Amino acid sequence: MATLYFAWPEQAKRLEAPLDDWRIRLLQPDNTGPDPRLALIDIDDASLAQEGRWPWPRARIAKLIQTLQAHEPALIGVDILFPDQTGQSTTLADALSADNITTSLVWTTSGIPAHGALPEKIRCLNDCEALPRIRSWINNTSALQGHEQAHISPITDSDGTVRRVFPLVCHQATCVETLALSLMRQLLGSTPAYQLRQQHSGIALTSTDNLLTVPLEQDMSLRIPWYSPNGNAIPWVSAKDVLNNHLPDDFLNGRVLILGSSAVGLHDRISTPTAPDYPAVEAHALLLQGLLNQNFWSTPTHGHRWAWAIGLAIALLLTRVITRQRPRAALVIASIAVACWGLFALARQQHGEFWPLVPVLATTAGTLLVLIPWTSLDAIRARDILQRQFSHYVAPPVLNRIRQHPEQVIGMEPERRIMTVLFADMRNFSAYAAHIDPEYLANVLQIIMDRLTYVIHQHGGTVDKYIGDAVMAFWGAPLADTEHALHGTEAAAALCAEMDRVAAEYNLPLKLSVGVNSGEVVVGEFGSSHRRSYTLIGAPVNLAAHLEAATRQTPYAILLGPGTCALLPPAIGGAPVELQLSSQPGTTHARGLLPIEATH
């Protein structure tokens, strides 16, 4: 993502620009009243209604400028082009020849024929190759070119919005200032020569006498400090009031005046970050005001790199959190991180620094959009694996708990646990099977195992495996069971009773023998790369199998190992007891529970 950002900077600007506009509208500066140093002389709709539609006769414009000169302004910038020669141009030429007048031209990078001569007063002396190059221009006729000339061409972005201007453009060795920069240089009395310098805050355009320094963006442009059009940051004066002498005598005295038009019919309006329909002439006045106040808007030199570094750090943190199956925590972290960066950017904007928002937003949103669905699918796959892995081992309620809380599953990786294991085998099964049809035997065995499995599940056990006519089960995994010894012992008695019921129903000469033992085992998936199973290994497992086999040398169907006896309540584990197990109404069978020590 960062590579795309730096590989296609223009596309990146398109993403960043609306966010910059939002910040500009959000942080409009306090209105301190009209600036006493500046004024906009506006050929507005009221002036057109009084003096007639545009274009006015050159003599009328000359009269307007002469009337302005009578108020003794410091400078006058004329944001109007006069590319054609007319019979009344002599009067206007006299008005424009004053040494405090700056006339305007427009430039383009297209190959259309140039109109008028390009002024040759301004030079760039050092490191000027990076400055934008113009191929064509439209200037006033030579008679109407003032003492100073400047360009009035803004930069219109791909969305039609004006946000910046090139303070200096060049054609071969000749350069042209933008109107605001030209007026600022004249106010300071600075030399008409510039150079580019690398400063700690970025690239700057400086005059050779160091009286004027302007910070630039990486593309050599200068941000215009936009204000709301209703902010009255610059006083507006109607040209009609000037011509009618309706102004106080000293109102325009010593001010820098910019002559232009806000009339809708003259189409000299632009779209800006603060308004879709904005008088273009005010852009020059706002930029000049920013130069006078040394209020510059610029992106720090390493702003994009720092923003990407912060964004990547956030992405790494989110990746770690999301891969640990904590998407909600990731969303909270992402919200806090983006909010903190946004607040930092807004705070720095009040000092003229435009820190990029897109790198942090893009990396954060991209990480969430990619990883959260991926981890969700991964979680679904993991649940499916758990379901396939345990659906034949545990009862449906236990399986539902595993689905809801997969992090509680014991033995996803082999681990040591104290558990209870049970082996149950049918006595006389081999002799019975020798005289039974195989198909019938298979059906009988399935019935028996279904019934025994149901009993194990009812007592919270997990079926490990079926070994011919035997079954192995355990308690304490995949979900923890603090009373695994008691549940395993109760299941042993219930299994014997259930076997008696099945034998009675199907007239089977079969009994069940059970061995139960508890102790520290290793639980998890074991096997080969071709086949694995979830099971237990350890000495307590082997002892449980031996106990089941040993029942044939005792009068008891169930033998408990010492580990199980140690974990049972005294009434059950302390000595042999008799459990009454009802197999059918009206009949009673006795099965003994005997600690292994009692067989010695």
KEGUPA-9610 format. One record per residue (C-alpha): residue in three letters; x, y, z. Coordinates in steps of 0.25 Angstrom, whole numbers, padded with zeros to 4 digits, always signed. Each point is the difference from the previous one (the first is absolute). Example, Ala and Ser with C-alpha at 12.3 -4.5 7.8 and 13.67 -1.06 7.14 Angstrom:
# KEGUPA-9610
Ala+0049-0018+0031 Ser+0006+0014-0002 
# end
This chain:
# KEGUPA-9610
Met+0000+0000+0000 Ala+0011+0010+0003 Thr+0007-0004-0013 Leu-0013+0004-0007 Tyr+0000+0013+0007 Phe+0014+0004-0004 Ala-0001-0006-0014 Trp-0012+0008-0003 Pro+0001+0013+0007 Glu-0011+0007-0008 Gln-0010-0011+0004 Ala+0004+0001+0014 Lys-0003+0015+0000 Arg-0014-0003-0005 Leu-0002-0008+0012 Glu+0006+0010+0010 Ala-0006+0013-0006 Pro-0014-0003+0005 Leu+0005-0002+0014 Asp+0008+0013+0000 Asp-0012+0007-0005 Trp-0008-0006+0012 Arg+0011+0005+0010 Ile+0000+0014-0006 Arg-0015+0001+0001 Leu+0001-0005+0014 Leu+0011+0009+0005 Gln-0004+0013-0006 Pro+0008+0011+0008 Asp-0007+0010+0009 Asn-0005+0012-0008 Thr+0008+0012+0005 Gly-0007+0010-0009 Pro+0004+0006-0013 Asp+0015+0001-0003 Pro+0004+0015+0000 Arg+0012-0003-0009 Leu-0008-0006-0012 Ala-0013+0003-0008 Leu-0007-0006-0012 Ile-0005+0009-0010 Asp-0012-0008-0006 Ile-0006+0002-0013 Asp-0013-0006+0005 Asp-0014-0001-0005 Ala-0004+0013+0006 Ser+0012+0007-0008 Leu-0004-0007-0013 Ala-0015+0005+0003 Gln+0005+0014+0001 Glu+0011+0001-0011 Gly-0005-0010-0010 Arg+0004-0015-0003 Trp+0014-0005-0002 Pro+0009+0003-0006 Trp+0001+0014+0004 Pro+0006+0011-0009 Arg+0015+0001+0003 Ala-0002+0014+0004 Arg-0010-0004+0011 Ile+0010-0010+0005 Ala+0011+0011+0000 Lys-0009+0010+0007 Leu-0002-0011+0011 Ile+0015-0002+0002 Gln+0003+0015+0000 Thr-0011+0001+0011 Leu+0007-0011+0008 Gln+0013+0007-0002 Ala-0006+0013+0006 His-0002-0008+0013 Glu+0015-0002+0001 Pro+0001-0015+0001 Ala+0013-0008+0002 Leu-0002-0009-0012 Ile-0011-0004-0010 Gly+0000-0014-0006 Val-0009-0001-0012 Asp-0007-0013-0002 Ile-0005+0003-0013 Leu+0006-0003-0014 Phe+0000+0009-0012 Pro+0006-0008-0011 Asp-0006+0008-0011 Gln+0004+0014-0005 Thr-0012+0010-0002 Gly-0001+0015-0003 Gln-0001+0004+0015 Ser+0012-0008+0005 Thr+0009+0012+0001 Thr-0008+0006+0012 Leu+0000-0014+0006 Ala+0015-0001-0003 Asp+0003+0013+0007 Ala-0008-0005+0012 Leu+0008-0013+0001 Ser+0013+0006-0002 Ala+0001+0004+0015 Asp+0011-0007+0007 Asn-0009-0005+0011 Ile-0009-0008-0011 Thr+0002-0015-0002 Thr-0007-0006-0012 Ser-0004-0014-0003 Leu+0002-0011-0009 Val-0004-0015-0001 Trp+0009-0012-0004 Thr-0002-0014-0005 Thr+0008-0013-0002 Ser-0008-0002-0013 Gly+0006+0003-0014 Ile-0009+0011-0004 Pro+0007+0012-0006 Ala+0004+0010+0010 His-0006+0014+0000 Gly+0008+0012+0004 Ala+0014+0001+0006 Leu+0005-0007+0012 Pro+0006+0009+0011 Glu+0015-0002+0002 Lys+0001+0007+0014 Ile+0000-0012+0009 Arg+0011-0010+0001 Cys+0002-0013+0007 Leu+0015-0002+0003 Asn+0003-0013+0007 Asp-0007-0014-0001 Cys-0011+0005-0008 Glu-0002-0013-0009 Ala-0011-0005+0009 Leu-0009+0012-0002 Pro-0012-0002-0010 Arg+0003+0004-0014 Ile-0010+0007-0009 Arg-0001-0002-0015 Ser-0010+0011-0003 Trp-0007+0013+0006 Ile-0010+0011-0003 Asn+0005+0014+0004 Asn-0005+0014-0002 Thr+0004+0007-0012 Ser+0014+0007+0002 Ala-0006+0014+0002 Leu-0009-0005+0012 Gln+0011-0008+0007 Gly+0002+0007+0013 His+0013+0003+0008 Glu-0001-0014+0006 Gln-0007-0013-0006 Ala-0004-0012+0007 His-0008-0013-0003 Ile-0014-0002+0005 Ser-0001-0015-0004 Pro-0004-0009+0012 Ile+0001-0015+0000 Thr-0013-0007-0003 Asp+0001-0015+0006 Ser-0007-0011-0008 Asp-0013+0002+0009 Gly-0001+0014-0005 Thr+0004+0006+0013 Val+0011+0011+0002 Arg+0009-0003+0012 Arg+0013+0005-0004 Val+0008+0009-0009 Phe+0014+0000-0006 Pro+0007+0012+0006 Leu+0011+0000-0011 Val-0001-0006-0014 Cys+0011+0001-0010 His+0002+0000-0015 Gln+0015-0002-0004 Ala+0007+0010+0009 Thr-0012+0009+0002 Cys-0009-0002+0012 Val-0013+0006+0004 Glu-0006+0002+0014 Thr-0014-0002+0005 Leu-0007+0013+0002 Ala+0000-0002+0016 Leu+0015-0003+0000 Ser+0003+0012-0009 Leu-0007+0010+0008 Met+0006-0006+0013 Arg+0014+0002-0006 Gln-0003+0014-0004 Leu-0005+0003+0014 Leu+0013-0005+0006 Gly+0009+0006-0011 Ser+0006-0013-0002 Thr+0009-0003-0012 Pro-0007-0007-0012 Ala+0008-0012+0000 Tyr-0003-0014+0007 Gln+0007-0013+0004 Leu-0005-0013+0005 Arg+0005-0005+0013 Gln-0001-0013+0009 Gln-0004+0004+0014 His-0003-0009+0012 Ser-0015+0002-0003 Gly+0001-0003-0015 Ile+0003+0007-0013 Ala-0001+0016+0001 Leu+0000+0010-0011 Thr+0008+0012+0005 Ser+0004+0013-0006 Thr+0015+0002-0002 Asp+0001+0011+0011 Asn-0007-0010+0010 Leu-0012+0010+0003 Leu-0010-0009-0006 Thr-0002-0015+0003 Val-0011-0008-0005 Pro-0002-0015+0004 Leu-0004-0009-0011 Glu-0006-0014-0002 Gln+0008-0011-0007 Asp-0006+0004-0014 Met+0005+0015+0003 Ser-0014+0005+0002 Leu-0005+0009+0011 Arg-0013-0003+0008 Ile-0010+0011+0001 Pro-0005+0003+0014 Trp-0015-0001-0003 Tyr-0010+0007+0008 Ser-0015-0001+0000 Pro-0006+0010-0011 Asn-0008+0006+0012 Gly+0012+0002+0009 Asn+0002+0014-0005 Ala+0015-0002+0002 Ile+0002+0010-0012 Pro-0008+0013-0001 Trp-0008+0001-0013 Val-0002+0013-0007 Ser-0010+0001-0012 Ala+0006+0007-0012 Lys-0013+0008-0001 Asp+0003+0006+0014 Val+0014+0004-0005 Leu-0005+0006-0013 Asn-0011+0008+0008 Asn+0010+0004+0011 His-0008-0006+0011 Leu+0012-0004+0008 Pro+0007+0007+0012 Asp+0012+0008-0004 Asp+0010-0009+0007 Phe-0007-0013-0001 Leu+0009-0005-0011 Asn+0012+0007+0004 Gly+0013-0008+0001 Arg-0008-0013-0003 Val+0004-0011-0011 Leu-0012+0000-0009 Ile-0003-0011-0009 Leu-0010+0003-0012 Gly-0009-0011-0005 Ser-0014-0005-0001 Ser-0010-0009+0008 Ala-0011+0003-0010 Val-0006-0014-0004 Gly-0001+0004-0014 Leu+0015+0002-0002 His+0002-0014+0004 Asp+0013+0003+0008 Arg-0004-0010+0011 Ile+0006-0013+0005 Ser-0003-0012+0009 Thr+0008+0000+0013 Pro+0001-0009+0012 Thr-0010+0010+0007 Ala-0010+0003-0011 Pro-0004-0006-0013 Asp-0002+0015-0006 Tyr+0011+0009+0005 Pro+0005+0013-0006 Ala+0014-0003-0007 Val+0005+0014+0004 Glu-0001-0003+0015 Ala+0010-0011-0002 His+0011+0009-0003 Ala-0004+0009+0012 Leu+0000-0011+0010 Leu+0014-0005-0005 Leu+0005+0014+0001 Gln-0006+0001+0014 Gly+0007-0014+0004 Leu+0013+0006-0005 Leu-0001+0012+0008 Asn-0004-0008+0012 Gln+0011-0010-0002 Asn-0012-0010+0001 Phe+0004-0011-0010 Trp-0006-0014-0002 Ser+0009-0011-0004 Thr+0003-0015+0002 Pro+0012-0003+0008 Thr+0012-0006-0008 His-0001-0014+0006 Gly-0015+0001+0003 His-0004-0011-0009 Arg+0011-0009+0005 Trp-0003+0002+0014 Ala-0015-0002-0003 Trp+0003-0013-0007 Ala+0009-0005+0011 Ile-0011+0003+0010 Gly-0010-0007-0009 Leu+0008-0012-0001 Ala+0003-0001+0015 Ile-0015+0000+0002 Ala-0002-0010-0011 Leu+0010-0009+0007 Leu-0007+0001+0013 Leu-0013-0002-0006 Thr+0005-0013-0007 Arg+0005-0005+0013 Val-0013+0002+0007 Ile-0009-0005-0011 Thr+0008-0013-0002 Arg-0002-0003+0014 Gln-0015+0000-0003 Arg-0003+0014+0007 Pro-0007+0008-0011 Arg-0008+0008+0010 Ala+0013+0005+0007 Ala+0006+0002-0014 Leu-0012+0010-0004 Val+0002+0007+0014 Ile+0015+0002-0003 Ala-0002+0004-0014 Ser-0011+0011+0004 Ile+0009+0005+0011 Ala+0013+0000-0009 Val-0007+0007-0011 Ala-0007+0010+0009 Cys+0014+0003+0007 Trp+0006+0003-0014 Gly-0011+0008-0004 Leu+0000+0009+0012 Phe+0015+0001-0001 Ala-0001+0005-0015 Leu-0011+0010+0004 Ala+0009+0005+0011 Arg+0012+0002-0009 Gln-0009+0006-0011 Gln-0002+0012+0009 His+0015+0002-0001 Gly-0001-0001-0015 Glu+0004-0014-0002 Phe-0008-0010-0008 Trp+0003-0014+0005 Pro-0005-0010-0010 Leu-0012-0008+0005 Val-0001-0010-0012 Pro+0012-0009+0004 Val-0006-0003+0014 Leu-0014-0002-0004 Ala+0004-0008-0012 Thr+0009-0010+0008 Thr-0010-0001+0011 Ala-0012-0002-0008 Gly+0007-0009-0010 Thr+0005-0009+0012 Leu-0014-0001+0005 Leu-0006-0003-0013 Val+0010-0011-0004 Leu+0002-0006+0014 Ile-0013+0000+0006 Pro-0007-0008-0011 Trp+0012-0009-0001 Thr+0000-0003+0015 Ser-0015-0002+0000 Leu+0001-0010-0011 Asp+0012-0006+0007 Ala-0009-0001+0013 Ile-0011-0006-0008 Arg+0010-0010-0006 Ala+0005-0003+0014 Arg-0014-0002+0005 Asp-0003-0009-0011 Ile+0013-0008+0003 Leu-0004+0000+0015 Gln-0014-0005-0004 Arg+0006-0011-0009 Gln+0010-0004+0011 Phe-0009-0001+0012 Ser-0014-0003-0006 His+0002-0015+0002 Tyr+0007+0002+0013 Val-0009+0009+0009 Ala-0015+0002+0002 Pro-0007+0011-0008 Pro-0001+0010+0012 Val+0015-0001+0002 Leu+0003+0002-0015 Asn-0009+0012+0000 Arg+0009+0006+0012 Ile+0012-0004-0008 Arg-0005+0008-0012 Gln-0003+0012+0009 His+0013+0000+0007 Pro+0011-0007-0008 Glu+0010+0007+0009 Gln-0004-0009+0011 Val+0003-0013-0007 Ile+0010-0008+0007 Gly+0011-0007-0008 Met+0000+0008-0013 Glu+0015-0002+0002 Pro+0004-0012+0008 Glu+0000+0004+0015 Arg+0001-0007+0014 Arg-0013-0001+0008 Ile-0006-0008+0011 Met-0011-0008-0006 Thr-0009-0012+0002 Val+0000-0011-0010 Leu-0009-0012-0002 Phe+0001-0013-0007 Ala-0013-0009-0002 Asp+0000-0014-0007 Met-0010-0010-0002 Arg+0002-0014+0007 Asn-0002-0013-0008 Phe-0001+0008-0013 Ser+0010-0008-0008 Ala-0008-0013+0004 Tyr-0013+0006-0004 Ala+0005+0006-0013 Ala+0006-0013-0005 His-0015-0006-0002 Ile-0007+0013-0005 Asp-0002+0004-0014 Pro+0010+0012-0003 Glu-0010+0009-0005 Tyr-0009-0002+0012 Leu+0012+0001+0009 Ala+0004+0014-0006 Asn-0014+0005+0002 Val+0000-0005+0014 Leu+0013+0006+0003 Gln-0004+0014-0006 Ile-0013+0000+0009 Ile+0009-0003+0013 Met+0010+0010-0004 Asp-0011+0011-0003 Arg-0006-0003+0014 Leu+0013+0000+0007 Thr+0005+0013-0007 Tyr-0013+0007+0004 Val+0003-0004+0015 Ile+0014+0006-0001 His-0005+0013-0006 Gln-0011+0001+0010 His+0010+0000+0011 Gly+0009+0010-0007 Gly+0010-0009-0006 Thr+0008+0000-0013 Val+0001-0013-0008 Asp+0014-0002-0004 Lys-0001-0013-0009 Tyr-0007-0013-0002 Ile+0009-0012+0001 Gly-0008-0012-0006 Asp-0010-0002+0011 Ala+0006+0009+0010 Val-0001+0015+0002 Met+0010+0010+0006 Ala-0005+0014+0005 Phe+0005+0011+0009 Trp-0004+0012+0008 Gly+0007+0013+0002 Ala+0002+0004-0015 Pro-0003+0006-0010 Leu-0007+0009+0011 Ala+0005+0000+0014 Asp-0007-0008+0010 Thr+0003+0002+0015 Glu-0008-0012+0004 His+0005-0010-0011 Ala+0003-0011+0010 Leu-0014+0000+0005 His-0006+0001-0014 Gly+0008-0011-0005 Thr-0003-0009+0011 Glu-0015+0003-0001 Ala+0001-0003-0015 Ala+0006-0013+0003 Ala-0011-0005+0008 Ala-0010+0006-0010 Leu+0007-0008-0011 Cys-0002-0013+0007 Ala-0014+0003+0003 Glu-0003+0003-0015 Met+0008-0012-0005 Asp-0009-0009+0009 Arg-0013+0007-0006 Val+0006-0002-0014 Ala+0003-0015+0003 Ala-0014-0002+0005 Glu-0007+0007-0012 Tyr+0008-0008-0010 Asn+0002-0013+0008 Leu+0015+0002+0000 Pro+0010-0008+0009 Leu+0008+0012+0002 Lys+0005+0007+0012 Leu+0009+0013+0001 Ser+0013+0001+0008 Val+0005+0014+0002 Gly+0014+0006+0005 Val+0001+0015+0004 Asn+0012+0007+0004 Ser+0004+0015+0002 Gly+0014+0007-0001 Glu+0009+0009-0008 Val-0001-0003-0015 Val+0004+0007-0012 Val-0012+0004-0009 Gly+0000+0004-0014 Glu+0000-0004-0014 Phe+0010-0012-0003 Gly+0003-0008-0012 Ser+0007+0001-0013 Ser+0000+0010-0011 His-0010-0008-0007 Arg-0010-0002+0012 Arg-0001+0006+0013 Ser-0010-0002+0012 Tyr-0003+0008+0012 Thr+0003-0010+0012 Leu+0008-0002+0013 Ile+0013-0006+0003 Gly+0007-0003+0013 Ala+0001-0010+0011 Pro-0014+0002+0006 Val-0006-0004-0014 Asn+0008-0013+0000 Leu-0005-0003+0015 Ala-0014+0003-0004 Ala+0001-0011-0011 His+0006-0010+0010 Leu-0011+0003+0010 Glu-0010-0004-0010 Ala+0007-0013-0003 Ala+0002-0003+0015 Thr-0015+0001+0002 Arg-0001-0015-0005 Gln+0008-0004+0012 Thr-0009+0007+0010 Pro-0015-0001+0003 Tyr-0001+0014-0004 Ala-0004+0006-0014 Ile+0007+0014+0003 Leu+0014+0002+0006 Leu+0004+0014+0004 Gly+0015+0004+0000 Pro+0007+0007+0011 Gly+0000+0014-0007 Thr-0015-0001-0001 Cys-0002-0004+0014 Ala+0008+0011+0005 Leu-0009+0010-0007 Leu-0013-0006+0004 Pro-0008+0004+0012 Pro+0002-0010+0011 Ala-0013-0007+0000 Ile+0004-0005-0014 Gly+0015+0000-0001 Gly+0004-0004+0014 Ala-0005-0015+0000 Pro-0008-0010-0009 Val-0015+0003-0001 Glu-0012-0006-0006 Leu-0008+0008-0011 Gln-0014-0004-0003 Leu-0001+0001-0015 Ser-0014-0003-0005 Ser-0001-0006-0014 Gln-0014-0003-0001 Pro-0012+0003+0009 Gly-0001-0010+0011 Thr+0014-0005-0001 Thr+0013+0004+0007 His+0015-0003-0003 Ala+0012+0003+0009 Arg+0013+0005-0006 Gly+0012+0003+0009 Leu+0009+0012+0000 Leu+0013-0005+0005 Pro+0013+0008+0002 Ile+0012-0007-0006 Glu+0007-0001+0014 Ala-0012-0009+0004 Thr+0004-0010-0011 His+0014-0002+0006 
# end
